[in-house]
Amino acid sequence: MTAMKQQRVGIIGGMSWESTLLYYKKANQQIATRLGGMHSADLLIHSLDFASICDWQHRGQWDKLDRLMADTACRLEAAGASAVAIATNTMHRCAPAVTSAISVPLINLISNTASACINAKHKHVGLLGTRFTMEADFYRGELQNRGLTVTVPAKNEREDIHRIIYDELCQGQVTSMAKQRFLAIMHSLAAQGVTGFILGCTEIGLLINSDDVPFRLFDTTDIHVEAIVGHLISSSGS
């Protein structure tokens, strides 16, 4: 078997562990496909306790979350990570704090998602995610700065999406009622000119996939994992 050296990525996970599980599975599947043989992904995963994070999010205590994310990223760098990834959309609100704290790159989910939308020539996208992701500027602002038009659901629709994510998907519950609510919201946004949808929460892919809708979906878990794998094999050699 040919030895191939990978980079090592540190993943800040557990937000929720349901989607972190997908990151681990998909990264290993891609590495096996691209490198062959018995290869698997060289990853360090720090899985955080989501309960306290949820509490701080809903209390608006982002300063605490900035410190937690930055400290976790530093620990991963100290353990040998050559890049860090935050395995969640919402917590990219803390990306500036993380970037400032580490000397290795942050594999930014939002930046890679914007590139995927642009490369696919979908300039008017619908953004689905937690209330924090849909309403704050940290996500929409970066997409708009890249030239994308971003539309989010109406307030009552945002509340329903937020509730489904936290009360159901993050706890492993996937229901037909939740799927139908998402589909109705997506069709409503499509009537406003949206041509592609950003699944801007790493759990939404558990509920909705391309077989469910006639629209182009940008699953941020898949996009982020592809970027992570790209870094892992960027310096592969014999």
N, C-alpha and C positions, 0 to 999 in steps of 0.2 A: 504494500500500500504506500502511495506517495505521501510524504508528510507535507502538509501545507499549513503555514503559520497564519493565524487570523489575528486581527485586532481584537480588542476586548471592549464590550459595551456594558456600562453600568445602567441598569434600568431602575427607576424609582416607580414601584408598582404598589398594588394593593388598593387602588382607587378606581374601581373596586377590584378585588382579586378575580372576579369573573372575567374581566377583560384582560387582566395580566396573564391569566392562563392562556388566552388566545395569543397574546404576544409570544409567549414561550413556545407554544406549539407551532405557530406559523413561522417564526424565525428558524426553528430547527428544521421544519419541512423545506423551507427555501434553501437553507445551507446544504441540506442533503441533496437537493435537486441540482444546485449549482456546482457543488464541489464533488459530489458523488461518494460512493463507498460508505464508510461508517462515520462520515463527518457530521458534527453537530455544532450548534452555535456556542461561541465562547462568551458567556453572559455572566454578569454579576447582578442579582436581583435583590433589591432591598424592598421588601413588602411591608408597607406601613399599616398601622391600624386605622382603618377608614372612619371609625366612629368619632374620634376626636376631630379629625379633619372635616367631616360633615358639620359638626357643631361649630367649628370656627368659621367655615364658609357661610353658614346661615346667620351667624352673629356679625359677619362682616369683619372678622379679625384677620385680615389679610397680612398684617405685619407679622403675626405669629406664623402664618403659613409660609411667608417668604423665608423666615429664619429656619423653619423646619426643612423646606425644600433645599435651601442652600447648604445646610448642615449635612443633609443626606447625600447630596451631590458630592460634597467634599470627602465624605467617607468612602464613596465609591471610587473617586479619583485616587485616594490614598491606598485603596485596595488593588489598584492596578488598571482601572478603566481608562481606555484611551479616548473615550467619548461617553457622554451621559445622555439618556433619553428619559423624559417624563411621560409615563404611559397613561396619559389622560389629557383630554382637551382642556377642561376647566382649569386645571392647575398650571397650564401654560401662562396664566395670569402672573405666575411667579417666575417666569422665564428670565426677566431682567435680573432678578436677585440671584438666580442660579448662575447665569452667565458671568456675573461679576465676581462670584465666589470661587470659580474653578478656572484652571488654566487649560483644560482640554475642551474640545467643542461640545456644545449642546446640539443634539440632533433635533431640530425644531419641527414639531408636528405641523404647526400652522403654516410655516414657510413652505414645507414640502407639499401641503395640501393646496396652497395657492398655485404652486407650480403645476401640480397635476391638473387643476381646473384650466389653467391657461394653455397647457400643452394639448388638452382635449378640446380646446376652442369653445369652452362653455364660459361665457363672460357674465351671464346673469344666473347666479346660484342662490338656492335657498339654504339657509343655515339652520340646522336642527341640533339642539343640544340642551344642556341645563340652562336654567334661567340666567345664571352667571355668564355663560358663554354667549347666549343670544342677545343679552341686553347690554353687556359691558363693551367698551371700545377696544379692549386688547385684542380681540379676535377679528371683529368686523373691520376695525381700523387697518389692520395689516392686510387683510384681503382687499380692501378698497384702495390702499396705497399701491397695490400691485395691478390696479386697473379693473378689478372685478366689481360688478354691481351685486350687492348683497341684500336679499329680502328675508326678513324673519317673520314667523307667524304672528297673528294677532295676540293680544295679551292673554285672553282666556285659553287660547291654544298653547301659548308658551307655558302657562301654568299646568295644563294637562301633561305636556311633554315632560316638564320638570318632575311632576309627581310620579309619572310612570318610570322615569329613570331611577329615582331614588327609592321609591317604595316597592318597585317591582324588579326591574332589570338588574339593579345592583345587588339584589337579594336572590337572583337566580330564577325569578318568576317571569315566564314568557306566556302571554295569554292572547287569544284571538281578539278579545275586546280591545286590548292595547294596540294590536296591529291595525285593526280597523280604524281606530282613532288617528294613528299616524298616517294611514293612507288617505283619509279624508282631508287632513291638513295639507298633505303634499299635493293633492289634486287642487285644492284651493289656491296654493301658491303657484302652481303651474298655470292657472287661469290668469295670474298676474304677470306672466311672461317668464317665469323661472324655467330654465331648461335642464338644470342639473342640481342635485341635492348633496350638500355636504352632511354626512352623518357625523356631526360634530360632538359626538360623545362615543367613547370606545365601546359602550354597551349596546348601542342602537343596532349594530350589525347582528346581534343575537336575535333581533326581532324582525328586521327588514332586510331583504336581499334583492338582487336584481331580477329574480323571478317574480317578485311581487308587484313590480311597477314598470311602466313603459318609459321611465325617466332614467337618465344617467345618474348613477350613484357614485359618490366619492367617499368610500369607507375609510375613515381616518386611521383605523387600526391597520388596515392593509397598506395604506400609503406610508405610515410611519414604520411599519415592520420592513417594508422594502428599503427604506432609507437606512434603517439600522443594519440590515444585511449588506447593503452597499458599503457601509463603513467597515463592517467585519471583514470583508474580502478585499478591501481596497489595497492592502499590502500583502496579499497572499503570495506565497512563493514556495518553491520546493526546498 
